[in-house]
Amino acid sequence: MAMFGQVFVKKGKYRIKGDFHHLAAHTPIRDADNAFSLCGVTNPRELTYIHSYGGEAVFFESLSRGTLLASRCEHHACECRGTTYLPFRIYCPDCLKRNRVIDVTDEAKRSARIYTFMVCERSGAFSLLEKPIKFINIAFDGIDTVLMSYLSLGEPRIGMEVVPIFKRRDPSYTILDLSWVPKGTPAEELKPGFEF
C-alpha cells in the first residue's frame, strides 16, 4: 500500500516523501436508457498539491494558537507608513518593504463588527463549510483593510459586533481555522474544535 505524500523542509529545501498521485480502477459508464450499453469509463485520480506559505506561515500557524496577526508598514520613507493590513501582507504594497507582524487579537475581540455580508446557499464541489455559508467582511479599529471570513453561528447583519474564534484542536492551518460569532456567544455553543 502506498504511503500518502509528506513534505518537510531540511536545509532550506523541500523534502518529499511518499506517493502524491493515486490511481483507482476504471469503472464503466453505462446507458440506462439503452440496455446499459457501454458509453465510457471513469478515470479516477487523486492528486496532492503542495502549497507553500512562505512568509505567511506565521499567520496561519498563529490561528492554531488562538492569535490573530496583522502586518504594518513601518518604513520611515513610505507615504503609507502606519497602515495596518489584515488580510496579512508580507510586504507593503506601496514601498515594497517588509511589514512588521503585529498581534491584533485583543483589538478584534474588542471592536470587530460586520461591515457587509453575503449568504451562499450553494458552493463549489470542494467547499468544506456547511451551507448556507455566511460570508462576512469584518472591520475593526486600528485595521485599514477589511477581512473576509465566515460567521459560524447566528444570522449576520451589518454593524453586528462579532468576536473571533479559532480552531485550536486539529487545525487545518488554513484560513478556515478562523471564524466569527456574535459577541456574547457562550463557549459551549461553539462548533467542535473551536475556542475563543
C-alpha positions in Angstrom: 0.0 0.0 0.0 1.4 3.4 -1.0 2.1 5.9 1.7 0.4 9.3 1.3 2.8 12.1 0.5 4.5 14.0 3.2 6.7 17.1 2.9 9.2 18.7 5.3 11.9 21.3 4.8 15.6 20.5 5.5 18.5 22.8 4.8 16.1 25.3 3.1 14.7 22.8 0.6 11.5 20.8 0.3 12.0 17.1 1.0 9.2 15.0 -0.5 8.4 11.5 0.8 5.7 9.1 -0.3 3.2 8.9 -3.1 1.4 12.1 -4.2 -0.5 10.5 -7.1 -3.1 7.8 -6.6 -4.9 5.9 -9.4 -8.0 3.9 -8.9 -9.6 1.2 -11.2 -11.7 2.4 -14.1 -15.4 1.8 -13.8 -17.8 1.5 -16.8 -20.3 4.2 -17.6 -23.5 2.6 -18.8 -26.5 4.0 -20.6 -29.6 3.1 -18.6 -31.9 4.1 -21.4 -30.2 1.8 -24.0 -29.8 -1.7 -22.4 -27.0 -0.5 -20.2 -24.6 -0.3 -23.2 -21.1 0.9 -22.6 -20.7 4.7 -23.0 -17.3 5.2 -21.5 -15.3 4.7 -18.3 -14.5 6.8 -15.2 -10.9 7.7 -14.8 -10.4 8.3 -11.1 -7.3 10.1 -10.0 -6.1 11.7 -6.7 -3.5 14.4 -6.8 -1.9 16.2 -3.8 -0.9 19.7 -4.4 2.0 21.2 -2.3 1.1 24.8 -1.3 3.9 26.9 0.2 3.0 29.6 2.6 6.4 31.3 2.6 6.3 34.4 4.8 2.6 34.0 5.5 3.2 30.7 7.5 3.4 32.7 10.8 -0.2 34.0 10.2 -1.7 30.5 9.6 0.2 28.9 12.5 -0.9 31.7 14.8 -4.5 30.8 14.2 -3.9 27.4 15.7 -2.7 29.1 18.8 -5.7 31.4 19.1 -3.9 34.5 17.9 -4.8 36.8 15.0 -1.9 38.5 13.3 -1.9 41.5 11.0 1.0 43.4 9.5 2.0 47.1 9.4 4.3 49.2 7.3 6.8 51.0 9.4 9.2 52.1 6.8 10.1 55.7 7.6 10.0 57.0 4.0 6.7 55.3 3.0 3.7 57.5 2.3 1.5 54.7 3.8 3.6 54.3 7.0 1.5 53.0 9.8 -1.0 51.3 7.5 -2.1 48.0 9.1 -3.2 45.1 6.9 -5.5 42.2 7.6 -5.5 40.0 5.5 -1.9 39.7 6.4 0.6 41.1 3.9 4.3 40.3 4.0 5.3 43.4 2.1 3.9 46.9 1.9 2.1 47.3 -1.5 3.3 50.9 -1.7 7.0 50.9 -0.7 7.6 47.1 -1.1 9.5 47.0 2.2 8.8 44.1 4.6 5.9 44.8 7.0 6.1 44.3 10.8 4.0 41.5 12.2 1.6 42.6 15.0 -0.9 40.8 17.2 -4.4 42.2 16.8 -6.3 39.5 18.7 -7.4 41.8 21.6 -8.5 44.6 19.3 -10.5 42.1 17.2 -12.3 40.8 20.3 -13.0 44.4 21.4 -14.1 46.2 18.2 -14.8 43.8 15.3 -18.1 44.3 13.5 -19.7 43.1 10.3 -19.1 45.6 7.5 -21.1 43.7 4.9 -22.1 40.1 4.3 -23.4 37.5 1.8 -25.2 34.2 2.4 -24.2 31.5 0.0 -26.7 28.7 -0.4 -24.6 26.7 -2.9 -20.9 26.4 -3.3 -18.2 24.7 -5.3 -17.5 21.0 -5.1 -14.6 21.2 -2.7 -16.1 23.6 -0.1 -15.6 22.4 3.4 -18.0 24.7 5.1 -21.6 23.8 6.0 -24.3 25.5 3.8 -25.6 28.1 3.9 -22.2 29.8 4.3 -22.5 33.2 5.9 -19.5 35.1 4.4 -18.8 38.3 6.3 -16.5 41.2 5.8 -15.1 42.4 9.1 -13.9 45.8 10.0 -12.3 46.8 13.3 -10.4 49.6 14.9 -6.8 50.0 14.0 -7.0 48.0 10.8 -7.0 49.8 7.5 -8.4 46.9 5.4 -11.4 44.7 5.6 -11.1 41.0 6.3 -13.3 38.4 4.6 -14.2 35.4 6.8 -17.4 33.5 7.8 -19.9 33.6 10.6 -20.2 30.2 12.4 -23.3 31.0 14.5 -26.3 33.3 14.2 -27.6 35.5 11.4 -25.4 38.2 10.1 -26.4 41.9 10.0 -24.4 45.0 9.1 -22.9 46.5 12.2 -23.2 43.3 14.3 -20.4 43.0 16.9 -18.5 39.8 16.5 -15.6 38.1 18.1 -13.0 35.7 16.5 -12.9 32.0 17.3 -10.0 29.7 16.5 -9.9 26.0 15.6 -7.2 25.0 18.1 -8.0 21.3 18.2 -7.0 19.6 14.9 -6.3 22.8 13.0 -6.2 22.7 9.2 -3.6 25.5 9.1 -5.8 27.3 6.6 -8.0 30.4 6.8 -10.8 28.0 7.8 -9.2 27.9 11.3 -10.6 31.4 11.9 -14.3 32.1 12.2 -16.5 34.6 14.0 -19.5 34.5 16.3 -21.8 37.2 17.7 -20.3 39.0 20.7 -21.7 37.3 23.9 -21.9 33.8 22.4 -21.3 31.2 25.2 -18.3 28.9 24.7 -20.5 25.8 24.9 -22.2 26.8 21.7 -19.0 26.8 19.6 -18.5 24.2 16.9 -16.2 21.3 17.9 -12.5 22.2 17.9 -13.1 26.0 18.1 -12.3 28.2 21.1 -12.2 31.9 21.8 
